Amino acid sequence: MPSRSFSPAVRADPIPTAVGATAVLLSVAMMRLARIMRLRVAGDSMRPLLRPGDRLVVRPARRWHLQTGDLVVVRDPRQRQRRMVKRVVWRNGARAWVRGDNAEASTDSRGFGWVRLPPVVARPARRYAPADRAGRLAGA
């Protein structure tokens, strides 16, 4: 009877797997703590700066740091779950007048009035896609 040889069982090293899983969990936890979000641009209201399909990383806004010309992410007063990227045109205490850069295609304060600063959700920090347009955003 011929002898059979068996190769030893191959096992994954648990250390790299644990380190990788820990790194992913820490990254997710840090994003949640910092409240960093990602958004996808859907309309033409901020052309030429932002185009449909652009993907943005946004960070929480500190209302006392907002100035005229800053980009902000606001909740649509008519549809609270919808977020919009606009530019602060005027600031009056705890309120801001926001507009899109492309006035003809923008839903903004001309239609819904002043935005109270607590509903200002965030400020766009970077565009991460498409890759050829990735980078820091002017006015962010």
BALOBA-1460 file (C-alpha; in Angstrom, 3 decimals):
// residues 140
<rec num="1" residu="m" x="0.000" y="0.000" z="0.000"/>
<rec num="2" residu="p" x="1.452" y="3.341" z="-1.041"/>
<rec num="3" residu="s" x="1.927" y="5.885" z="1.684"/>
<rec num="4" residu="r" x="0.087" y="9.101" z="1.397"/>
<rec num="5" residu="s" x="1.662" y="12.350" z="2.376"/>
<rec num="6" residu="f" x="-0.466" y="15.209" z="3.531"/>
<rec num="7" residu="s" x="0.667" y="18.769" z="3.451"/>
<rec num="8" residu="p" x="0.311" y="20.623" z="6.706"/>
<rec num="9" residu="a" x="-2.848" y="22.653" z="7.141"/>
<rec num="10" residu="v" x="-2.519" y="26.282" z="6.131"/>
<rec num="11" residu="r" x="-3.804" y="28.731" z="8.676"/>
<rec num="12" residu="a" x="-4.086" y="32.468" z="8.473"/>
<rec num="13" residu="d" x="-1.971" y="34.374" z="10.938"/>
<rec num="14" residu="p" x="-4.489" y="35.942" z="13.361"/>
<rec num="15" residu="i" x="-2.279" y="38.946" z="14.216"/>
<rec num="16" residu="p" x="-2.440" y="40.807" z="10.835"/>
<rec num="17" residu="t" x="-6.162" y="40.045" z="10.586"/>
<rec num="18" residu="a" x="-6.782" y="41.486" z="14.058"/>
<rec num="19" residu="v" x="-4.634" y="44.549" z="13.328"/>
<rec num="20" residu="g" x="-6.485" y="45.197" z="10.061"/>
<rec num="21" residu="a" x="-9.893" y="44.825" z="11.699"/>
<rec num="22" residu="t" x="-8.857" y="47.115" z="14.543"/>
<rec num="23" residu="a" x="-7.607" y="49.757" z="12.086"/>
<rec num="24" residu="v" x="-10.911" y="49.705" z="10.194"/>
<rec num="25" residu="l" x="-12.942" y="49.968" z="13.413"/>
<rec num="26" residu="l" x="-10.784" y="52.831" z="14.699"/>
<rec num="27" residu="s" x="-11.144" y="54.705" z="11.396"/>
<rec num="28" residu="v" x="-14.924" y="54.361" z="11.474"/>
<rec num="29" residu="a" x="-15.051" y="55.392" z="15.139"/>
<rec num="30" residu="m" x="-12.886" y="58.467" z="14.511"/>
<rec num="31" residu="m" x="-15.076" y="59.535" z="11.570"/>
<rec num="32" residu="r" x="-18.164" y="59.165" z="13.748"/>
<rec num="33" residu="l" x="-16.605" y="61.120" z="16.614"/>
<rec num="34" residu="a" x="-15.489" y="63.892" z="14.270"/>
<rec num="35" residu="r" x="-18.849" y="63.625" z="12.469"/>
<rec num="36" residu="i" x="-17.114" y="63.566" z="9.101"/>
<rec num="37" residu="m" x="-19.565" y="62.790" z="6.321"/>
<rec num="38" residu="r" x="-19.436" y="62.125" z="2.617"/>
<rec num="39" residu="l" x="-21.872" y="63.652" z="0.130"/>
<rec num="40" residu="r" x="-22.496" y="63.344" z="-3.595"/>
<rec num="41" residu="v" x="-23.394" y="66.463" z="-5.590"/>
<rec num="42" residu="a" x="-26.631" y="65.962" z="-7.519"/>
<rec num="43" residu="g" x="-27.437" y="69.280" z="-9.203"/>
<rec num="44" residu="d" x="-25.969" y="72.185" z="-11.145"/>
<rec num="45" residu="s" x="-26.515" y="74.915" z="-8.526"/>
<rec num="46" residu="m" x="-22.833" y="75.232" z="-7.595"/>
<rec num="47" residu="r" x="-21.319" y="75.092" z="-11.103"/>
<rec num="48" residu="p" x="-18.563" y="75.643" z="-12.071"/>
<rec num="49" residu="l" x="-17.010" y="74.788" z="-8.669"/>
<rec num="50" residu="l" x="-19.066" y="71.637" z="-8.088"/>
<rec num="51" residu="r" x="-20.520" y="69.381" z="-10.758"/>
<rec num="52" residu="p" x="-23.093" y="66.590" z="-10.553"/>
<rec num="53" residu="g" x="-21.336" y="63.408" z="-9.439"/>
<rec num="54" residu="d" x="-18.614" y="65.180" z="-7.460"/>
<rec num="55" residu="r" x="-18.034" y="63.459" z="-4.135"/>
<rec num="56" residu="l" x="-17.222" y="65.570" z="-1.090"/>
<rec num="57" residu="v" x="-15.886" y="65.046" z="2.401"/>
<rec num="58" residu="v" x="-17.606" y="67.464" z="4.772"/>
<rec num="59" residu="r" x="-16.868" y="68.346" z="8.376"/>
<rec num="60" residu="p" x="-19.074" y="69.876" z="11.063"/>
<rec num="61" residu="a" x="-19.536" y="73.635" z="10.815"/>
<rec num="62" residu="r" x="-18.907" y="75.966" z="13.706"/>
<rec num="63" residu="r" x="-21.455" y="78.682" z="13.232"/>
<rec num="64" residu="w" x="-19.330" y="81.386" z="14.849"/>
<rec num="65" residu="h" x="-16.574" y="80.760" z="12.266"/>
<rec num="66" residu="l" x="-18.778" y="81.138" z="9.174"/>
<rec num="67" residu="q" x="-17.984" y="84.111" z="6.995"/>
<rec num="68" residu="t" x="-19.284" y="85.589" z="3.765"/>
<rec num="69" residu="g" x="-18.057" y="83.469" z="0.870"/>
<rec num="70" residu="d" x="-17.820" y="80.196" z="2.831"/>
<rec num="71" residu="l" x="-19.310" y="77.010" z="1.413"/>
<rec num="72" residu="v" x="-21.816" y="75.331" z="3.717"/>
<rec num="73" residu="v" x="-24.037" y="72.281" z="3.732"/>
<rec num="74" residu="v" x="-27.552" y="73.201" z="4.871"/>
<rec num="75" residu="r" x="-30.751" y="71.276" z="5.363"/>
<rec num="76" residu="d" x="-33.416" y="72.153" z="2.837"/>
<rec num="77" residu="p" x="-36.122" y="73.910" z="4.923"/>
<rec num="78" residu="r" x="-38.783" y="72.270" z="2.740"/>
<rec num="79" residu="q" x="-37.361" y="68.712" z="2.904"/>
<rec num="80" residu="r" x="-35.379" y="68.278" z="6.126"/>
<rec num="81" residu="q" x="-33.672" y="65.031" z="5.016"/>
<rec num="82" residu="r" x="-32.240" y="66.762" z="1.907"/>
<rec num="83" residu="r" x="-28.835" y="68.461" z="2.179"/>
<rec num="84" residu="m" x="-27.653" y="71.258" z="-0.115"/>
<rec num="85" residu="v" x="-24.251" y="72.869" z="-0.676"/>
<rec num="86" residu="k" x="-24.499" y="76.667" z="-0.885"/>
<rec num="87" residu="r" x="-22.344" y="79.742" z="-0.383"/>
<rec num="88" residu="v" x="-22.888" y="82.210" z="2.484"/>
<rec num="89" residu="v" x="-23.700" y="85.562" z="0.863"/>
<rec num="90" residu="w" x="-24.716" y="87.515" z="3.979"/>
<rec num="91" residu="r" x="-24.603" y="86.795" z="7.643"/>
<rec num="92" residu="n" x="-26.804" y="88.488" z="10.210"/>
<rec num="93" residu="g" x="-26.123" y="87.195" z="13.722"/>
<rec num="94" residu="a" x="-27.542" y="83.669" z="13.965"/>
<rec num="95" residu="r" x="-28.858" y="83.694" z="10.381"/>
<rec num="96" residu="a" x="-27.265" y="83.343" z="6.971"/>
<rec num="97" residu="w" x="-28.438" y="84.140" z="3.440"/>
<rec num="98" residu="v" x="-27.167" y="81.356" z="1.167"/>
<rec num="99" residu="r" x="-27.062" y="81.100" z="-2.612"/>
<rec num="100" residu="g" x="-25.801" y="78.770" z="-5.281"/>
<rec num="101" residu="d" x="-23.001" y="79.927" z="-7.576"/>
<rec num="102" residu="n" x="-25.194" y="79.135" z="-10.605"/>
<rec num="103" residu="a" x="-28.226" y="81.308" z="-9.825"/>
<rec num="104" residu="e" x="-30.346" y="80.013" z="-12.716"/>
<rec num="105" residu="a" x="-30.157" y="76.414" z="-11.432"/>
<rec num="106" residu="s" x="-30.182" y="77.069" z="-7.687"/>
<rec num="107" residu="t" x="-32.752" y="76.590" z="-4.964"/>
<rec num="108" residu="d" x="-31.525" y="78.886" z="-2.218"/>
<rec num="109" residu="s" x="-32.424" y="81.728" z="0.158"/>
<rec num="110" residu="r" x="-34.153" y="83.584" z="-2.665"/>
<rec num="111" residu="g" x="-36.815" y="80.870" z="-2.442"/>
<rec num="112" residu="f" x="-36.791" y="79.854" z="1.225"/>
<rec num="113" residu="g" x="-35.348" y="82.901" z="3.020"/>
<rec num="114" residu="w" x="-32.771" y="83.123" z="5.779"/>
<rec num="115" residu="v" x="-31.219" y="79.943" z="7.169"/>
<rec num="116" residu="r" x="-30.716" y="79.786" z="10.919"/>
<rec num="117" residu="l" x="-27.156" y="78.790" z="11.660"/>
<rec num="118" residu="p" x="-27.862" y="75.761" z="13.848"/>
<rec num="119" residu="p" x="-29.371" y="73.950" z="10.795"/>
<rec num="120" residu="v" x="-26.110" y="74.585" z="8.950"/>
<rec num="121" residu="v" x="-24.890" y="71.007" z="8.969"/>
<rec num="122" residu="a" x="-21.319" y="71.136" z="7.762"/>
<rec num="123" residu="r" x="-18.666" y="72.676" z="5.539"/>
<rec num="124" residu="p" x="-17.249" y="70.882" z="2.506"/>
<rec num="125" residu="a" x="-13.552" y="70.220" z="3.062"/>
<rec num="126" residu="r" x="-12.363" y="68.284" z="0.014"/>
<rec num="127" residu="r" x="-13.533" y="66.771" z="-3.223"/>
<rec num="128" residu="y" x="-12.309" y="63.164" z="-3.390"/>
<rec num="129" residu="a" x="-13.886" y="62.121" z="-6.697"/>
<rec num="130" residu="p" x="-13.612" y="62.249" z="-9.614"/>
<rec num="131" residu="a" x="-9.872" y="61.750" z="-9.185"/>
<rec num="132" residu="d" x="-8.890" y="64.347" z="-11.804"/>
<rec num="133" residu="r" x="-10.745" y="67.066" z="-9.839"/>
<rec num="134" residu="a" x="-9.865" y="65.886" z="-6.323"/>
<rec num="135" residu="g" x="-8.497" y="68.348" z="-3.779"/>
<rec num="136" residu="r" x="-9.304" y="71.177" z="-1.391"/>
<rec num="137" residu="l" x="-12.274" y="73.368" z="-2.280"/>
<rec num="138" residu="a" x="-12.024" y="77.151" z="-2.539"/>
<rec num="139" residu="g" x="-14.119" y="78.806" z="0.162"/>
<rec num="140" residu="a" x="-14.179" y="75.689" z="2.308"/>
